[in-house]
Amino acid sequence: MIMKLPMLACVAAALWVAPVFGQEGEPEVKPGMQVRGLSFQLPAEIPEVYMHDAAAEPDTPGVRLEVKDYLNHEASAIQLKGTQIIFTKKPEGRSAKDPGEIVATLALAKPQRSIICMFVPGSGAEGAPPCRIFPIEDDTKEFPRGSLKVMNLSPLPVRIQLENQNFDFNVGEVKVITDPPVGANHSSGMQAFRMENNEWQRIAAGVWPHPGRVRVLQILFLNPASGQIELKGIRDISISG
């Protein structure tokens, strides 16, 4: 599966190794679209966030969304009349009309059963919300168990090499690698490259264990502090979906 995302040119962090968590039990599934919040390279913790359907009545209260820097089974459900979600600091419906209370907005291209809302730093433009959101399809039909979802949010084409098999990504491209190739110990020798000056230049190397039953996001991004393209992995430890 391939889709296009706008280029993320300003996110800051160092190379990250995902912590190990125990698997969680099956969650209670509530009616509506299931939403999980993910914080990526934000300089500070996000305050309480509430989801509002832009097409709802003005006094309709928002639905609280917990935004974490990891992924587990916990999700919030929102029933939408329209296709736009407004994320604010307060539960009151009127906060969706107050620019000072808006954290981010999201326009859905199509209906979703489940989605990950990845909060990243905003554009910094005057009057713009402090965060932007990259929507990540969360349905296991689109993002199966045991797979990698690689997102190239860097300003250059990149390549992930797993056991001598190449996976190339244009700027803003997202691909799912199902059942990644493995070698000894059921792991993949990994190298990552960026395309610059018409040649592939290595940016990272390591060993990736096969995801097993879980799913893993791998995000390539530009670190403005170092000026380098870096790689961050986030394990989805949920066993639901």
C-alpha positions, -999 to 999 in steps of 0.1 A, spaced: 0 0 0 13 34 -10 -1 68 -1 12 104 -1 17 126 29 30 162 29 67 166 37 75 172 74 104 195 73 108 205 110 107 178 136 134 174 163 147 143 181 175 118 184 174 82 172 150 63 194 148 27 205 113 17 215 108 6 251 95 -29 258 61 -31 272 39 -61 282 10 -68 258 -24 -54 269 -57 -72 270 -85 -66 245 -101 -32 249 -138 -24 252 -148 -13 217 -172 16 217 -194 28 187 -178 52 163 -144 57 148 -116 44 170 -89 70 175 -55 66 191 -33 96 198 5 95 192 29 123 201 59 126 177 88 150 184 68 176 203 89 198 226 65 194 255 37 172 268 4 178 251 -23 192 274 -56 174 277 -70 170 242 -107 167 232 -121 157 198 -149 177 183 -169 168 152 -169 201 131 -204 192 118 -219 186 153 -242 210 171 -223 238 188 -231 226 224 -220 190 217 -192 181 242 -159 168 229 -145 133 234 -112 131 254 -82 117 236 -51 106 255 -20 114 235 11 93 243 46 88 229 39 51 225 11 29 212 -10 5 232 -46 -7 231 -62 24 245 -84 43 221 -112 68 221 -143 66 199 -160 95 181 -191 94 161 -188 118 131 -215 135 111 -189 152 89 -153 146 78 -134 171 100 -122 167 136 -111 197 156 -89 190 186 -91 214 215 -79 219 250 -114 219 265 -144 196 264 -170 223 257 -183 224 222 -177 261 218 -140 256 222 -139 243 186 -147 279 175 -120 295 196 -86 296 178 -69 300 211 -82 266 223 -75 247 191 -46 223 192 -49 208 157 -74 200 130 -78 169 108 -98 166 75 -105 129 67 -102 119 31 -125 90 36 -144 73 64 -122 52 87 -129 24 112 -98 31 132 -70 57 129 -38 68 146 -36 106 149 1 114 151 6 149 166 37 167 153 49 203 156 28 229 138 39 250 109 48 279 131 28 303 109 11 332 127 -23 321 140 -17 284 131 -25 257 156 5 245 177 2 210 162 -4 192 129 -17 157 125 -5 129 103 -34 104 100 -22 68 100 -47 41 89 -50 17 118 -71 -11 104 -52 -44 104 -63 -50 68 -42 -20 58 -16 -24 85 -14 -61 93 1 -78 123 38 -86 119 44 -58 94 64 -25 93 48 8 82 76 30 70 69 68 67 94 90 49 88 124 64 122 136 54 130 160 26 150 134 6 143 100 -10 153 72 13 160 35 11 156 8 38 176 -24 31 165 -55 49 187 -86 43 199 -72 10 163 -65 -1 157 -28 -10 126 -8 -1 127 27 -16 106 57 -5 100 90 -23 95 121 -2 63 119 17 58 82 8 44 56 31 46 18 25 38 -12 45 63 -40 45 45 -72 53 64 -101 67 99 -85 65 127 -107 52 148 -122 80 181 -140 84 197 -156 114 179 -154 147 147 -144 129 161 -109 126 168 -85 97 201 -69 90 190 -33 84 207 -4 66 191 30 59 202 54 32 193 89 19 196 99 -18 218 130 -20 241 142 -48 228 113 -70 241 86 -47 229 66 -17 245 77 15 241 55 46 224 71 76 218 42 99 225 5 104 214 -22 129 194 -53 134 156 -54 134 139 -84 151 109 -96 132 77 -79 145 61 -112 154 24 -104 162 29 -67 167 32 -39 142 59 -13 140 61 23 127 94 33 113 96 71 107 124 88 88 126 126 95 149 156 94 164 165 128 169 203 125 192 202 155 217 180 138 207 187 102 206 149 96 179 125 85 172 101 114 151 70 120 127 64 148 108 31 156 75 29 175 61 -5 184 24 -9 185 20 -32 215 -18 -36 211 -30 -71 203 -64 -59 193 -76 -48 159 
